[in-house]
């Protein structure tokens, strides 16, 4: 079951999505989760109040060093690699 999303998280997600539109990013859905795509490739999504990002290795390691950032685990006990 998908976690509930707060009004504040939706507003912040909408702001990120709007800011990326000029780069060709479009809104979509994957596995019932709102997501952002370039072409058919997902680059970000919402899971509850958390925004997830698919990052290459070096930027991912830098992001994981930021307090509060963690690898995305969709609930199967295995965090996503990217």
Secondary structure as UniProt FT lines:
FT   HELIX           7..20
FT   HELIX           21..23
FT   STRAND          26..30
FT   TURN            31..32
FT   STRAND          33..38
FT   TURN            39..40
FT   STRAND          41..47
FT   TURN            48..49
FT   STRAND          50..53
FT   HELIX           57..64
FT   TURN            67..68
//
